[in-house]
Amino acid sequence: MKKSEQEWKKTLSKEGYHVLREKGTELPFTGKLLYTQEKGRYCCAGCGEQLFASDTKFDSGCGWPSFYDADKTKVEFVEDDSLGMKRIEVRCRNCGGHLGHLFDDGPKPTGKRYCINSVSLRFVKGK
């Protein structure tokens, strides 16, 4: 999915643009989806691609929505050495939007924690 930066600025909120296109991070414990417990799907706020299922969401206590698994055909992983840390960035494979980071401190069965910005997601209720 290709859009110009001007098109992204028109379709995303200021904070959404900062996170999805400029690799920003929302403040911890401020995201709208942090405490959502309803059944549904978590989709990319940029392009609508389904990325996470609600049954993989868990409370990690880190301040951002966390998932122990993702649709790996819909996300991509990029080494991120910014801020003096070695991390794995999680991006939407369809539009390239920055979602958050992947850590190895999650629960079973994967042991992974996808730490994702709320503003980079759109929640769709249902199965």
N, CA, C and O atoms as a MOPAC input file, in Angstrom:
PM7 MOZYME 1SCF
protein

 N      0.85800 1    -1.18300 1     0.00000 1
 C      0.00000 1     0.00000 1     0.00000 1
 C      0.89300 1     1.23200 1     0.00000 1
 O      1.69400 1     1.42900 1     0.91400 1
 N      0.75200 1     2.04600 1    -1.01400 1
 C      1.58900 1     3.24100 1    -1.14700 1
 C      0.72400 1     4.49100 1    -1.05200 1
 O     -0.25600 1     4.65200 1    -1.77900 1
 N      1.11400 1     5.36300 1    -0.14200 1
 C      0.49100 1     6.67900 1    -0.02200 1
 C      1.62100 1     7.67500 1     0.16700 1
 O      2.67300 1     7.33400 1     0.70800 1
 N      1.40600 1     8.88600 1    -0.27200 1
 C      2.38700 1     9.93700 1    -0.01600 1
 C      2.27000 1    10.35600 1     1.45100 1
 O      1.26200 1    10.08600 1     2.10300 1
 N      3.29100 1    11.00400 1     1.95100 1
 C      3.24000 1    11.47600 1     3.33800 1
 C      2.11400 1    12.49200 1     3.51700 1
 O      1.50400 1    12.54900 1     4.58500 1
 N      1.83200 1    13.28500 1     2.49800 1
 C      0.71000 1    14.22600 1     2.57200 1
 C     -0.61700 1    13.48200 1     2.70200 1
 O     -1.49300 1    13.90100 1     3.45900 1
 N     -0.77000 1    12.36900 1     1.96000 1
 C     -1.99100 1    11.57000 1     2.06900 1
 C     -2.11300 1    10.95900 1     3.45900 1
 O     -3.20600 1    10.92800 1     4.02600 1
 N     -1.00700 1    10.47400 1     4.01500 1
 C     -1.04100 1     9.92100 1     5.37300 1
 C     -1.44200 1    11.00600 1     6.36600 1
 O     -2.24300 1    10.75000 1     7.26600 1
 N     -0.90600 1    12.19900 1     6.21900 1
 C     -1.23500 1    13.29000 1     7.14300 1
 C     -2.71600 1    13.64400 1     7.09200 1
 O     -3.29500 1    14.05500 1     8.09800 1
 N     -3.33000 1    13.48400 1     5.92200 1
 C     -4.75900 1    13.79000 1     5.78000 1
 C     -5.63800 1    12.70100 1     6.39100 1
 O     -6.73100 1    12.99100 1     6.87900 1
 N     -5.17200 1    11.45000 1     6.36900 1
 C     -6.01900 1    10.33600 1     6.82000 1
 C     -5.79100 1     9.94600 1     8.27300 1
 O     -6.66100 1     9.31400 1     8.87200 1
 N     -4.66100 1    10.29500 1     8.85500 1
 C     -4.35600 1     9.92200 1    10.24000 1
 C     -4.44800 1    11.12600 1    11.16300 1
 O     -4.25800 1    12.26400 1    10.73400 1
 N     -4.74100 1    10.86800 1    12.43700 1
 C     -4.67000 1    11.93700 1    13.43900 1
 C     -3.21000 1    12.35300 1    13.58500 1
 O     -2.31000 1    11.65900 1    13.11300 1
 N     -2.98500 1    13.47500 1    14.23400 1
 C     -1.61300 1    13.95500 1    14.44500 1
 C     -0.80100 1    12.90400 1    15.21300 1
 O      0.33400 1    12.60400 1    14.84300 1
 N     -1.38200 1    12.34700 1    16.28200 1
 C     -0.68200 1    11.32800 1    17.06300 1
 C     -0.52200 1    10.03600 1    16.26400 1
 O      0.51900 1     9.38200 1    16.33700 1
 N     -1.55200 1     9.66900 1    15.50200 1
 C     -1.47500 1     8.47900 1    14.65900 1
 C     -0.36700 1     8.59300 1    13.63400 1
 O      0.36800 1     7.63400 1    13.39700 1
 N     -0.24400 1     9.75700 1    13.02700 1
 C      0.82000 1     9.98500 1    12.05200 1
 C      2.18700 1     9.86700 1    12.73100 1
 O      3.09800 1     9.22900 1    12.20400 1
 N      2.31600 1    10.48700 1    13.90100 1
 C      3.59100 1    10.45600 1    14.62100 1
 C      4.01900 1     9.02000 1    14.93400 1
 O      5.18800 1     8.67100 1    14.76600 1
 N      3.09000 1     8.19800 1    15.38300 1
 C      3.42600 1     6.81400 1    15.74000 1
 C      3.60800 1     5.95200 1    14.49400 1
 O      4.65500 1     5.32700 1    14.32200 1
 N      2.60500 1     5.91300 1    13.63000 1
 C      2.64400 1     5.01000 1    12.47900 1
 C      3.69200 1     5.38100 1    11.42800 1
 O      4.31700 1     4.49300 1    10.84900 1
 N      3.89000 1     6.65100 1    11.17600 1
 C      4.77600 1     7.06500 1    10.08600 1
 C      6.13800 1     7.55400 1    10.56300 1
 O      7.12300 1     7.44700 1     9.83200 1
 N      6.20800 1     8.09500 1    11.79700 1
 C      7.47600 1     8.63300 1    12.30600 1
 C      8.07800 1     7.77000 1    13.41100 1
 O      9.06100 1     8.16300 1    14.04000 1
 N      7.49600 1     6.60000 1    13.64700 1
 C      7.97700 1     5.64300 1    14.64600 1
 C      7.96400 1     6.21800 1    16.06400 1
 O      8.85700 1     5.94400 1    16.86600 1
 N      6.95600 1     7.00500 1    16.35300 1
 C      6.80600 1     7.56600 1    17.68600 1
 C      6.21500 1     6.54900 1    18.65000 1
 O      5.92700 1     5.41200 1    18.27700 1
 N      6.04000 1     6.97400 1    19.88700 1
 C      5.45000 1     6.13000 1    20.92500 1
 C      4.48400 1     6.96700 1    21.74000 1
 O      4.81400 1     8.07300 1    22.16800 1
 N      3.28600 1     6.43500 1    21.95200 1
 C      2.34300 1     7.14200 1    22.81300 1
 C      2.78500 1     6.95900 1    24.26800 1
 O      3.49400 1     6.00600 1    24.59300 1
 N      2.37100 1     7.85700 1    25.11600 1
 C      2.73000 1     7.75900 1    26.53400 1
 C      2.11400 1     6.49500 1    27.13800 1
 O      0.99500 1     6.12700 1    26.78200 1
 N      2.83000 1     5.82500 1    28.05000 1
 C      2.27400 1     4.61500 1    28.66700 1
 C      1.00700 1     4.93000 1    29.45000 1
 O      0.86100 1     6.01500 1    30.01300 1
 N      0.10300 1     3.97100 1    29.47700 1
 C     -1.15400 1     4.02300 1    30.21700 1
 C     -2.11800 1     5.10400 1    29.71200 1
 O     -3.02600 1     5.50700 1    30.43800 1
 N     -1.92600 1     5.57600 1    28.46800 1
 C     -2.82000 1     6.60000 1    27.91100 1
 C     -3.63700 1     6.09400 1    26.72800 1
 O     -4.58800 1     6.76100 1    26.32200 1
 N     -3.30500 1     4.96000 1    26.17500 1
 C     -3.96000 1     4.46400 1    24.97100 1
 C     -5.38800 1     3.99500 1    25.21400 1
 O     -5.68500 1     3.40400 1    26.25200 1
 N     -6.26300 1     4.25600 1    24.26300 1
 C     -7.68300 1     3.89800 1    24.37200 1
 C     -7.91200 1     2.39000 1    24.43900 1
 O     -8.90400 1     1.94500 1    25.01600 1
 N     -7.02800 1     1.61100 1    23.87000 1
 C     -7.25200 1     0.16300 1    23.79500 1
 C     -6.52700 1    -0.62800 1    24.87600 1
 O     -6.59000 1    -1.85800 1    24.88600 1
 N     -5.85300 1     0.04500 1    25.76800 1
 C     -5.07300 1    -0.65300 1    26.79500 1
 C     -5.92300 1    -1.61700 1    27.61600 1
 O     -5.51000 1    -2.75100 1    27.86100 1
 N     -7.09200 1    -1.18200 1    28.03800 1
 C     -7.91800 1    -2.00300 1    28.92800 1
 C     -9.08400 1    -2.70100 1    28.21900 1
 O     -9.92500 1    -3.31500 1    28.87600 1
 N     -9.14200 1    -2.61300 1    26.90700 1
 C    -10.21800 1    -3.27500 1    26.15800 1
 C    -10.14100 1    -4.77900 1    26.37600 1
 O     -9.08700 1    -5.39100 1    26.20200 1
 N    -11.28600 1    -5.37500 1    26.76400 1
 C    -11.32900 1    -6.81900 1    27.00600 1
 C    -12.38800 1    -7.51600 1    26.15500 1
 O    -12.61000 1    -8.71700 1    26.30700 1
 N    -13.03200 1    -6.78700 1    25.27300 1
 C    -14.07100 1    -7.36400 1    24.42700 1
 C    -13.45800 1    -8.28800 1    23.37900 1
 O    -12.27700 1    -8.18400 1    23.04500 1
 N    -14.29500 1    -9.19500 1    22.86900 1
 C    -13.87900 1   -10.07200 1    21.78500 1
 C    -13.86300 1    -9.26900 1    20.49000 1
 O    -14.73800 1    -8.43900 1    20.24600 1
 N    -12.85700 1    -9.53100 1    19.66800 1
 C    -12.77900 1    -8.85400 1    18.38900 1
 C    -11.40400 1    -8.97400 1    17.77300 1
 O    -10.60400 1    -9.83800 1    18.13400 1
 N    -11.15000 1    -8.07300 1    16.82200 1
 C     -9.89500 1    -8.07400 1    16.09400 1
 C     -9.23900 1    -6.70800 1    16.22900 1
 O     -9.90700 1    -5.67700 1    16.29700 1
 N     -7.94300 1    -6.73200 1    16.26500 1
 C     -7.16000 1    -5.50200 1    16.29500 1
 C     -6.52200 1    -5.33100 1    14.92500 1
 O     -5.72500 1    -6.16200 1    14.48800 1
 N     -6.88100 1    -4.25000 1    14.25800 1
 C     -6.45400 1    -4.00300 1    12.88900 1
 C     -5.53200 1    -2.78800 1    12.84400 1
 O     -5.54300 1    -1.95700 1    13.75100 1
 N     -4.74600 1    -2.69400 1    11.79400 1
 C     -3.87000 1    -1.54400 1    11.59200 1
 C     -4.72000 1    -0.29500 1    11.40000 1
 O     -5.64100 1    -0.28900 1    10.58400 1
 N     -4.41500 1     0.76200 1    12.14700 1
 C     -5.14800 1     2.02200 1    12.01900 1
 C     -4.83300 1     2.72300 1    10.70200 1
 O     -5.57900 1     3.60200 1    10.27000 1
 N     -3.73600 1     2.33800 1    10.06800 1
 C     -3.37000 1     2.96000 1     8.80200 1
 C     -4.08200 1     2.37200 1     7.60600 1
 O     -4.53200 1     3.10500 1     6.72500 1
 N     -4.19000 1     1.04200 1     7.56500 1
 C     -4.72700 1     0.40200 1     6.35900 1
 C     -5.86200 1    -0.57700 1     6.61900 1
 O     -6.49300 1    -1.04100 1     5.66900 1
 N     -6.14100 1    -0.90700 1     7.88200 1
 C     -7.24900 1    -1.79900 1     8.20600 1
 C     -6.90300 1    -3.27600 1     8.23100 1
 O     -7.77600 1    -4.10200 1     8.50000 1
 N     -5.66000 1    -3.63200 1     7.95900 1
 C     -5.25000 1    -5.04200 1     7.94800 1
 C     -5.40100 1    -5.65400 1     9.34300 1
 O     -4.98000 1    -5.04600 1    10.32800 1
 N     -5.99400 1    -6.84700 1     9.44200 1
 C     -6.15200 1    -7.52200 1    10.73200 1
 C     -4.80500 1    -8.06400 1    11.18600 1
 O     -4.14400 1    -8.80000 1    10.45300 1
 N     -4.40000 1    -7.69500 1    12.40700 1
 C     -3.07100 1    -8.04300 1    12.90800 1
 C     -3.08800 1    -8.95300 1    14.12500 1
 O     -2.29800 1    -9.89300 1    14.21100 1
 N     -3.99300 1    -8.67500 1    15.07800 1
 C     -4.03200 1    -9.40000 1    16.34000 1
 C     -5.46000 1    -9.82600 1    16.66500 1
 O     -6.41300 1    -9.12200 1    16.33000 1
 N     -5.60600 1   -10.96800 1    17.31300 1
 C     -6.90400 1   -11.43800 1    17.79400 1
 C     -7.03000 1   -11.11100 1    19.28000 1
 O     -6.03700 1   -11.11800 1    20.00800 1
 N     -8.23800 1   -10.82900 1    19.72000 1
 C     -8.44400 1   -10.45400 1    21.12400 1
 C     -8.06400 1   -11.56800 1    22.09000 1
 O     -7.69100 1   -11.29200 1    23.23100 1
 N     -8.15100 1   -12.82000 1    21.65500 1
 C     -7.80300 1   -13.90000 1    22.58600 1
 C     -6.30300 1   -14.05400 1    22.79700 1
 O     -5.88200 1   -14.90800 1    23.57600 1
 N     -5.48200 1   -13.24400 1    22.12000 1
 C     -4.03300 1   -13.25000 1    22.36300 1
 C     -3.59000 1   -12.03200 1    23.17800 1
 O     -2.40200 1   -11.87000 1    23.45700 1
 N     -4.54400 1   -11.17800 1    23.55900 1
 C     -4.22700 1    -9.97600 1    24.33700 1
 C     -4.09700 1   -10.34600 1    25.81200 1
 O     -4.85100 1   -11.17800 1    26.31700 1
 N     -3.14200 1    -9.72800 1    26.49800 1
 C     -2.97800 1    -9.96100 1    27.92900 1
 C     -2.49600 1    -8.67900 1    28.59400 1
 O     -1.97900 1    -7.78100 1    27.92900 1
 N     -2.67000 1    -8.60000 1    29.91100 1
 C     -2.23800 1    -7.43600 1    30.68700 1
 C     -0.80600 1    -7.65700 1    31.13900 1
 O     -0.54600 1    -8.41900 1    32.07000 1
 N      0.12000 1    -6.98300 1    30.47000 1
 C      1.53900 1    -7.13200 1    30.80600 1
 C      1.97100 1    -6.14200 1    31.87900 1
 O      3.03800 1    -6.29000 1    32.47500 1
 N      1.14000 1    -5.13100 1    32.12500 1
 C      1.49900 1    -4.10600 1    33.10500 1
 C      2.46700 1    -3.07000 1    32.57200 1
 O      2.92200 1    -2.21000 1    33.32700 1
 N      2.79700 1    -3.13000 1    31.28100 1
 C      3.81400 1    -2.23000 1    30.71900 1
 C      3.24800 1    -0.86900 1    30.29200 1
 O      4.01200 1     0.06900 1    30.06400 1
 N      1.90400 1    -0.75000 1    30.18000 1
 C      1.30700 1     0.52500 1    29.80600 1
 C      0.85300 1     0.61600 1    28.36200 1
 O      0.30300 1     1.63700 1    27.95000 1
 N      1.07100 1    -0.43400 1    27.58900 1
 C      0.62000 1    -0.49900 1    26.20600 1
 C     -0.10400 1    -1.81600 1    25.99600 1
 O      0.18800 1    -2.79200 1    26.68900 1
 N     -1.04800 1    -1.87100 1    25.04900 1
 C     -1.68900 1    -3.14800 1    24.75200 1
 C     -0.63000 1    -4.18300 1    24.39100 1
 O      0.30200 1    -3.90000 1    23.63800 1
 N     -0.78700 1    -5.38700 1    24.94100 1
 C      0.18900 1    -6.45500 1    24.71400 1
 C     -0.51500 1    -7.70400 1    24.20900 1
 O     -1.62200 1    -8.03200 1    24.63700 1
 N      0.13900 1    -8.38300 1    23.30300 1
 C     -0.37600 1    -9.60400 1    22.69300 1
 C      0.73000 1   -10.63900 1    22.71300 1
 O      1.90400 1   -10.29400 1    22.58000 1
 N      0.37000 1   -11.91400 1    22.88000 1
 C      1.40700 1   -12.95100 1    22.86100 1
 C      1.57600 1   -13.57600 1    21.48500 1
 O      2.45000 1   -14.42200 1    21.29500 1
 N      0.74700 1   -13.16800 1    20.51500 1
 C      0.89400 1   -13.67900 1    19.16200 1
 C      0.29100 1   -12.67900 1    18.17700 1
 O     -0.51900 1   -11.83000 1    18.55100 1
 N      0.69900 1   -12.79300 1    16.92000 1
 C      0.20600 1   -11.93900 1    15.84200 1
 C      0.02400 1   -12.78700 1    14.59700 1
 O      0.54100 1   -13.90100 1    14.51300 1
 N     -0.70300 1   -12.26300 1    13.64200 1
 C     -0.78200 1   -12.90600 1    12.34300 1
 C      0.54100 1   -12.58700 1    11.64300 1
 O      0.72200 1   -11.48900 1    11.11600 1
 N      1.44700 1   -13.53600 1    11.64100 1
 C      2.79400 1   -13.29000 1    11.13400 1
 C      2.84700 1   -13.07000 1     9.62800 1
 O      3.88000 1   -12.65800 1     9.09900 1
 N      1.75000 1   -13.33800 1     8.93900 1
 C      1.70500 1   -13.00400 1     7.51500 1
 C      1.35500 1   -11.53500 1     7.31900 1
 O      1.46700 1   -11.01400 1     6.20900 1
 N      0.92900 1   -10.85700 1     8.39600 1
 C      0.48200 1    -9.46900 1     8.29300 1
 C      1.41900 1    -8.47400 1     8.97700 1
 O      1.26200 1    -7.26400 1     8.81500 1
 N      2.40000 1    -8.97900 1     9.74500 1
 C      3.37000 1    -8.09800 1    10.39900 1
 C      4.76400 1    -8.45000 1     9.90800 1
 O      5.01400 1    -9.55400 1     9.42600 1
 N      5.66900 1    -7.48200 1    10.04200 1
 C      7.06800 1    -7.72100 1     9.71500 1
 C      7.92700 1    -7.21800 1    10.86200 1
 O      7.49700 1    -6.38700 1    11.66200 1
 N      9.13600 1    -7.72900 1    10.93000 1
 C     10.03200 1    -7.44600 1    12.04600 1
 C     11.31500 1    -6.81700 1    11.52300 1
 O     11.90500 1    -7.29000 1    10.55200 1
 N     11.73800 1    -5.73400 1    12.18900 1
 C     12.92100 1    -4.99900 1    11.76500 1
 C     13.77800 1    -4.71500 1    12.99500 1
 O     13.26500 1    -4.29200 1    14.03100 1
 N     15.09200 1    -4.95000 1    12.87800 1
 C     15.98700 1    -4.61500 1    13.99400 1
 C     15.93700 1    -3.11600 1    14.23500 1
 O     15.94700 1    -2.32100 1    13.29600 1
 N     15.88300 1    -2.74300 1    15.51300 1
 C     15.79800 1    -1.34500 1    15.91900 1
 C     16.87000 1    -1.09900 1    16.97700 1
 O     16.75800 1    -1.58100 1    18.10500 1
 N     17.89500 1    -0.35800 1    16.61500 1
 C     18.98800 1    -0.04500 1    17.53900 1
 C     18.89000 1     1.38000 1    18.08000 1
 O     19.86500 1     1.90700 1    18.61500 1
 N     17.72000 1     2.00800 1    17.94500 1
 C     17.55300 1     3.38400 1    18.41100 1
 C     17.52800 1     3.43600 1    19.94000 1
 O     17.31500 1     2.42600 1    20.61100 1
 N     17.74700 1     4.61000 1    20.45700 1
 C     17.70500 1     4.87900 1    21.90200 1
 C     18.70200 1     4.02600 1    22.68600 1
 O     18.50700 1     3.78000 1    23.87600 1
 N     19.76100 1     3.57900 1    22.02700 1
 C     20.79900 1     2.80600 1    22.70500 1
 C     20.36000 1     1.41300 1    23.13500 1
 O     20.98100 1     0.81000 1    24.01000 1
 N     19.29200 1     0.89500 1    22.52600 1
 C     18.78000 1    -0.43300 1    22.87200 1
 C     18.73300 1    -1.29600 1    21.61900 1
 O     18.65000 1    -0.79100 1    20.50000 1
 N     18.78600 1    -2.59300 1    21.82700 1
 C     18.56600 1    -3.54100 1    20.73400 1
 C     17.15200 1    -4.08400 1    20.89700 1
 O     16.85100 1    -4.79200 1    21.85800 1
 N     16.28700 1    -3.73900 1    19.93800 1
 C     14.90300 1    -4.18500 1    19.99200 1
 C     14.48100 1    -4.66700 1    18.61100 1
 O     15.19100 1    -4.48600 1    17.62300 1
 N     13.30700 1    -5.28400 1    18.57100 1
 C     12.70500 1    -5.69600 1    17.31100 1
 C     11.45100 1    -4.85500 1    17.10100 1
 O     10.49500 1    -4.94800 1    17.87100 1
 N     11.46100 1    -4.04100 1    16.06300 1
 C     10.29900 1    -3.23200 1    15.71400 1
 C      9.28000 1    -4.11100 1    15.00700 1
 O      9.63800 1    -4.97600 1    14.20900 1
 N      8.00300 1    -3.88100 1    15.30700 1
 C      6.90400 1    -4.57400 1    14.63700 1
 C      6.21700 1    -3.55900 1    13.72700 1
 O      5.80700 1    -2.48600 1    14.17100 1
 N      6.09600 1    -3.91800 1    12.43500 1
 C      5.44600 1    -3.05700 1    11.45200 1
 C      4.31700 1    -3.81500 1    10.75600 1
 O      4.33000 1    -5.04400 1    10.67900 1
 N      3.35100 1    -3.06700 1    10.25700 1
 C      2.31100 1    -3.63700 1     9.40200 1
 C      2.95700 1    -3.95800 1     8.05000 1
 O      3.55600 1    -3.08700 1     7.41900 1
 N      2.83300 1    -5.19400 1     7.62000 1
 C      3.43500 1    -5.61500 1     6.34800 1
 C      2.75600 1    -4.92300 1     5.15500 1
 O      3.39900 1    -4.69900 1     4.12900 1
 N      1.48600 1    -4.58700 1     5.27700 1
 C      0.74300 1    -3.99300 1     4.16500 1
 C      1.11300 1    -2.53500 1     3.91900 1
 O      1.37500 1    -2.15200 1     2.77900 1
 N      1.13900 1    -1.71500 1     4.96700 1
 C      1.37900 1    -0.27800 1     4.77500 1
 C      2.69100 1     0.21700 1     5.37000 1
 O      3.05000 1     1.37900 1     5.18400 1
 N      3.41600 1    -0.65100 1     6.08700 1
 C      4.69000 1    -0.24300 1     6.67000 1
 C      4.57600 1     0.55600 1     7.94200 1
 O      5.58000 1     1.05900 1     8.44700 1
 N      3.37500 1     0.68600 1     8.47400 1
 C      3.17100 1     1.48200 1     9.68400 1
 C      3.85000 1     0.87800 1    10.90500 1
 O      3.80800 1    -0.33400 1    11.11900 1
 N      4.47700 1     1.73900 1    11.70300 1
 C      5.11400 1     1.33000 1    12.95600 1
 C      4.02200 1     1.00700 1    13.96900 1
 O      3.14300 1     1.82900 1    14.22700 1
 N      4.08200 1    -0.19800 1    14.54300 1
 C      3.08300 1    -0.62900 1    15.52500 1
 C      3.62600 1    -0.59800 1    16.94300 1
 O      2.93000 1    -0.16900 1    17.86300 1
 N      4.85400 1    -1.04400 1    17.13100 1
 C      5.45500 1    -1.14200 1    18.45600 1
 C      6.68600 1    -2.02100 1    18.38400 1
 O      7.43100 1    -1.99400 1    17.40400 1
 N      6.89400 1    -2.81000 1    19.44600 1
 C      8.08800 1    -3.65700 1    19.52000 1
 C      7.74500 1    -5.04200 1    20.04800 1
 O      6.71400 1    -5.24400 1    20.69000 1
 N      8.62800 1    -5.98800 1    19.76500 1
 C      8.47500 1    -7.37900 1    20.17900 1
 C      9.54500 1    -7.71400 1    21.20800 1
 O     10.72700 1    -7.42900 1    21.01400 1
 N      9.10600 1    -8.33000 1    22.31800 1
 C     10.02800 1    -8.71100 1    23.39400 1
 C      9.84700 1   -10.19000 1    23.73200 1
 O      8.80700 1   -10.78000 1    23.44200 1
 N     10.85200 1   -10.76900 1    24.33700 1
 C     10.84600 1   -12.19900 1    24.69400 1
 C     10.44900 1   -12.43800 1    26.14600 1
 O     10.98500 1   -13.34300 1    26.78500 1
 N      9.52600 1   -11.64800 1    26.68000 1
 C      9.13900 1   -11.80000 1    28.08200 1
 C      7.63000 1   -11.98400 1    28.24200 1
 O      7.05700 1   -11.58300 1    29.25500 1
 N      6.99300 1   -12.58500 1    27.25000 1
 C      5.55000 1   -12.79000 1    27.28600 1
 C      5.17100 1   -14.14300 1    27.86200 1
 O      6.03800 1   -14.94200 1    28.21500 1
 N      3.88700 1   -14.39100 1    27.95500 1
 C      3.39000 1   -15.64800 1    28.53400 1
 C      3.43300 1   -16.80100 1    27.53000 1
 O      3.71100 1   -16.60800 1    26.34700 1
 N      3.15800 1   -17.98000 1    28.02400 1
 C      3.01000 1   -19.14200 1    27.14700 1
 C      1.74000 1   -18.94300 1    26.33100 1
 O      0.83700 1   -18.25500 1    26.80600 1
 N      1.62100 1   -19.48500 1    25.17500 1
 C      2.48300 1   -20.52000 1    24.61300 1
 C      3.67300 1   -20.00000 1    23.81600 1
 O      4.54300 1   -20.79400 1    23.45800 1
 N      3.75300 1   -18.68900 1    23.51800 1
 C      4.81600 1   -18.18300 1    22.64600 1
 C      6.01000 1   -17.60900 1    23.38800 1
 O      7.12700 1   -17.61300 1    22.87000 1
 N      5.77600 1   -17.10800 1    24.61500 1
 C      6.84100 1   -16.42200 1    25.33800 1
 C      7.14300 1   -15.04000 1    24.78300 1
 O      8.12900 1   -14.41600 1    25.17400 1
 N      6.30100 1   -14.55500 1    23.87000 1
 C      6.50000 1   -13.25900 1    23.21900 1
 C      5.54600 1   -12.21900 1    23.78400 1
 O      4.45100 1   -12.53900 1    24.24700 1
 N      5.99200 1   -10.95200 1    23.73500 1
 C      5.13300 1    -9.81800 1    24.09000 1
 C      5.22400 1    -8.79000 1    22.97700 1
 O      6.24000 1    -8.11600 1    22.80400 1
 N      4.13700 1    -8.68900 1    22.23000 1
 C      4.02000 1    -7.65200 1    21.22100 1
 C      3.49400 1    -6.42500 1    21.95800 1
 O      2.32300 1    -6.37800 1    22.33400 1
 N      4.34400 1    -5.45000 1    22.16200 1
 C      4.01600 1    -4.22500 1    22.88800 1
 C      3.62800 1    -3.18800 1    21.83000 1
 O      4.48500 1    -2.67000 1    21.11400 1
 N      2.31600 1    -2.88900 1    21.74000 1
 C      1.77300 1    -2.16300 1    20.58700 1
 C      1.09300 1    -0.86500 1    21.02500 1
 O      0.35600 1    -0.84300 1    22.01100 1
 N      1.34000 1     0.18900 1    20.30100 1
 C      0.69100 1     1.47800 1    20.56000 1
 C     -0.79500 1     1.39700 1    20.21500 1
 O     -1.15500 1     0.93300 1    19.13400 1
 N     -1.65300 1     1.84300 1    21.12100 1
 C     -3.10100 1     1.86100 1    20.85900 1
 C     -3.44400 1     2.64700 1    19.61000 1
 O     -4.29400 1     2.22600 1    18.82500 1
 N     -2.79600 1     3.78200 1    19.41800 1
 C     -3.12800 1     4.66300 1    18.30700 1
 C     -2.79300 1     4.02900 1    16.96100 1
 O     -3.28100 1     4.48200 1    15.92600 1
 N     -1.97200 1     2.99500 1    16.96400 1
 C     -1.64200 1     2.31700 1    15.71000 1
 C     -2.65800 1     1.23100 1    15.37200 1
 O     -2.56300 1     0.58100 1    14.33000 1
 N     -3.63900 1     1.03900 1    16.26900 1
 C     -4.63000 1    -0.02000 1    16.08000 1
 C     -6.04800 1     0.53400 1    15.98900 1
 O     -6.35200 1     1.61400 1    16.49600 1
 N     -6.89300 1    -0.23000 1    15.33400 1
 C     -8.34100 1     0.01900 1    15.31800 1
 C     -8.99100 1    -1.29300 1    15.75900 1
 O     -8.70200 1    -2.35400 1    15.20500 1
 N     -9.87200 1    -1.21200 1    16.76200 1
 C    -10.52300 1    -2.40900 1    17.28600 1
 C    -11.86000 1    -2.61400 1    16.59500 1
 O    -12.65400 1    -1.68400 1    16.45800 1
 N    -12.09900 1    -3.85600 1    16.16000 1
 C    -13.35100 1    -4.22200 1    15.51500 1
 C    -14.00200 1    -5.31200 1    16.37400 1
 O    -13.46300 1    -6.41200 1    16.49700 1
 N    -15.16100 1    -5.00500 1    16.96600 1
 C    -15.85600 1    -5.97000 1    17.82000 1
 C    -16.33600 1    -7.17500 1    17.01500 1
 O    -16.62800 1    -7.08200 1    15.82300 1
 N    -16.40600 1    -8.30100 1    17.70700 1
 C    -16.91000 1    -9.52100 1    17.08500 1
 C    -15.92100 1   -10.63800 1    17.18000 1
 O    -14.87200 1   -10.50600 1    17.81000 1
 N    -16.25300 1   -11.75000 1    16.55100 1
 C    -15.40900 1   -12.94500 1    16.62700 1
 C    -14.14600 1   -12.83400 1    15.86300 1
 O    -13.34900 1   -13.77200 1    15.84700 1

